[in-house]
Amino acid sequence: MSEKLCVQCGKSISGSRWKYCSEECYQVANKEKYNLANPFQGTTSATTGAISELRVAVDLMSRGYNVFRAMSPSCPCDLTVFKDDKLLRIEVRTGHMSISGKTYNFKKERDKADVWAIVFPDKIIYEPSLE
């Protein structure tokens, strides 16, 4: 039986680990995959988040919503929108795909927002739909 080697660092893998010798190597490999798929390479996560929030704001304004942006980064939601006497809380997340095309999921806390806006390089998905 051949020795298993970590795909990140090349060290020998002991036990039942599949591709990585340690949690650290797993984290480094995932970060490298994320950076390759990040449409805003070279920006901080805060800047990437701000870009996503502004893209959603423009999209919602073009749909006729009045859009209000949170002034503090610790607000419970990123945007609030008002249209047809209805006020909605919007939480914006930047959607990322692995190199293989798999979408990274995130926890959606229902008490935090009424609608989740997931921003990809070529589209914005609203959950639940705004239509």
Secondary structure in CASP SS format (residue, H / E / C, confidence):
PFRMAT SS
TARGET T0000
AUTHOR 0000-0000-0000
METHOD secondary structure of the structure
MODEL  1
M C 1.00
S C 1.00
E C 1.00
K C 1.00
L E 1.00
C C 1.00
V C 1.00
Q C 1.00
C C 1.00
G C 1.00
K C 1.00
S E 1.00
I C 1.00
S C 1.00
G C 1.00
S C 1.00
R C 1.00
W C 1.00
K C 1.00
Y C 1.00
C C 1.00
S C 1.00
E H 1.00
E H 1.00
C H 1.00
Y H 1.00
Q H 1.00
V H 1.00
A H 1.00
N H 1.00
K H 1.00
E H 1.00
K H 1.00
Y H 1.00
N H 1.00
L H 1.00
A H 1.00
N C 1.00
P C 1.00
F C 1.00
Q C 1.00
G C 1.00
T C 1.00
T C 1.00
S H 1.00
A H 1.00
T H 1.00
T H 1.00
G H 1.00
A H 1.00
I H 1.00
S H 1.00
E H 1.00
L H 1.00
R H 1.00
V H 1.00
A H 1.00
V H 1.00
D H 1.00
L H 1.00
M H 1.00
S H 1.00
R C 1.00
G C 1.00
Y C 1.00
N E 1.00
V E 1.00
F E 1.00
R E 1.00
A C 1.00
M C 1.00
S C 1.00
P C 1.00
S C 1.00
C C 1.00
P C 1.00
C C 1.00
D C 1.00
L E 1.00
T E 1.00
V E 1.00
F E 1.00
K E 1.00
D C 1.00
D C 1.00
K E 1.00
L E 1.00
L E 1.00
R E 1.00
I E 1.00
E E 1.00
V E 1.00
R E 1.00
T E 1.00
G C 1.00
H C 1.00
M E 1.00
S C 1.00
I C 1.00
S C 1.00
G C 1.00
K C 1.00
T E 1.00
Y C 1.00
N C 1.00
F C 1.00
K C 1.00
K C 1.00
E C 1.00
R C 1.00
D C 1.00
K C 1.00
A C 1.00
D C 1.00
V E 1.00
W E 1.00
A E 1.00
I E 1.00
V E 1.00
F C 1.00
P C 1.00
D C 1.00
K C 1.00
I E 1.00
I E 1.00
Y E 1.00
E E 1.00
P C 1.00
S C 1.00
L C 1.00
E C 1.00
END
